[in-house]
Amino acid sequence: MSTEIHKSSGVTALSVAGAILAVLWEAGEGTVKAFFPPKYAKKYGYPSPQNYYSAVSRLRSKGFIKHKSKMIFTLTPKGEREALFAYLNGEIASFHPSVPKKWDGGWRIIFFDIPERKRRYRDFLRRIIRAIGFREFQRSVWVYPHPVPSFLRDLLFEENIKHYTRFITTDTIEYDTDLKKLFPETFFKN
């Protein structure tokens, strides 16, 4: 299933199918008319009716969505995994990291050991944490000196990887000078 991101007229948007899955991930269920109200259309882009109906048909034929009732769609168990990736792709596409001017004194640390059979999750997690601004301190140990967006927690606590990841927030790390050097924009501004 393709939940790729497209660039059109300077705006980053998911494919129509990806946007539908992302909306269902956020909303839980939806009607045809509810898929692209301004809240979601602003985030994912406006599809043409033809593209929308084609995407819905493909999603249904692949077993990702089903009718809950005549006009209401919901995710299938198979679609939930794809919807998570679509949602996260949409979130990261619209995410604009802004480094706070002042450090809040906390460190956010993620470490993981995700098995090869779940490589897609591992690669996706790396992509997300890099985009947020985490820096790799050691192999599979990533640090960040600022609060994190909620969509990162959605990924870390996803059923398929939560047993292989840890997220720590702490205000005390003995000898953190080497960590601070990873973030010169925060700690060594002129």
N, C-alpha and C positions, 0 to 999 in steps of 0.2 A: 504494500500500500504506500502510496506516495503522499507524504505530508510535507513535501518540500516547501521551501520559502521562495517566493518570487519577488523580484523588484519591478515595480511598474510605476511610472511617473514619480519616482523619488520615494515612494512609499513601500515599505517592506510588508508583504502579505503572504499568508499561507496559501497553498492551493485551495480550491473550493472544498474539496473532500477533506483536507486537513483542517480547514476552518470549521466545517460542520462537526468533525470529531472533537475539536477543541471546545466548541460551544457546548456540546453534549457532556464533555468532561466537567466543565464548569457548572452547567445548569442541571445536569442529571437526566433531563428529558427535554423535548422541545417539539413544537409544531412547526409546520412549514413557514408560517408567518413569523414565528418567534426566533428563527435562526439568525436573522441579521437585523435586529433593531439597532439604533444608533450606537449603543454600548459595544456591541460586537462588531458591527460594520466598521466603526472607527478603528478598532483594533486589528481586524482581519481583512478588511476590504469588502466592497459590495460585489457580489457575483451577479452575472446576468441570469435571468430565470432559466434559460436553456442549460447553462453550465451547472446551476444549482440542481436541477432535476436529473441531469446526467450523473452528477456526483452522488446524489442520493441513491440512484439506481445501482451504481457500481458498489457503493458501500453495502447496500442490502445484498447484492449478489455475492459479495465476498464474505458475508456473514458478520460484518462489523456493527450494523445497526438493524433494528427490527421495529415493527409497529407495536406499540403498547396498546393503542386503540386505533380507531380509523385514522385519526389525524396526528397522533402523538408518536414520536420516535424516541427510542432509548438505545443505549449501547448494549451489545451482547457481551458475554464474558471475553470473547475473542477481541471485540472492539475496544474493550477497556484499556488494554495494553497499548494499542495503536493511538487511542485517544489521549492517553497520558503523554506520549511523545509529541503528538500534534499540539497539545496544550502548552507543553514546555517549549516547543519550537516557536509558538506564537509569543509566549512570554519573553523568551530571550531575544526575539526579533524586535520587540517593542521596548526592551530594557535599555535604559541609558544610565550606565553607572555614573554616579556622582560621588566623588570622594569628599567626605565631610572635611571641613577645614581643620577641625580639631579632633584628635583621637579621643575616643570615649574610654580608653584604658582597657578595653577588652580585646582578646584574641579569639578568633573563630578558627577551629582546627577540624579538618575532615581527614580521616584516614579510612582506607578501604582495602579489601582484598576480595575482589569480585572474581569468581571463577571464570575460566575461559568459555564455558558453555553459556555464560551470560555476558559475553563480550559486548553486545550491543548496548547494554545498560552501562557497562564500565566506560566505553568510549563516549557515550552520551553524557555521563556524569563529568568526565574530564572536560568535555566541550563546555558544559554549563558553568563549571567552577572557574574555568579560564575566562569566560566571557564576563563573569561577575567581577573578577579581579584577583582571585586567589592566586597564590604563587606556590610552586612546588618546593617544599623545604627538603624533603627526602622522597625517595620513591614511594608513591601513593600516600604521602603525607602532605597536605596542603594547608596553608595558613592565610588568614585575612584579618586585618585590624579594624574592620567596620561591620556594622549590622548587615545581615544578609536578607535578600528578598524572600518572601514566603514560598515562592515556587520552587526554590532550592530544597526546602524542607519537604515539599510534596514528592520530589524525586527521592530524597534520602530515605523517606519512610514508606516508599512504595514496596509492596509485598515481595516482589521478586529480588530486591537488593537490600532491604533493611537489615537483614541478618549479617550482611557483609560490610556494612558501613558504620561509622561512628561520627557523630558531630559533637564537638565540645566547644563550649564558650567558657572562657576563664579570664580572670583579671590578673592572675599570677603565673608567670613563667620565669623560673630562675634563669638568669643570663639570657635576655632576649635581644641583645645587641645585633646578633647575626640575623634575627628575624626582621628587625627594624631596617636593616640594610636592603632587604628585599622590597621595601616600600619607600623609596627616597622621596616620592611625591607627598607622602604623609609626614615623615619624620625629619627630612632634611631640606625643607623648603627655605628659600632665602627670604 
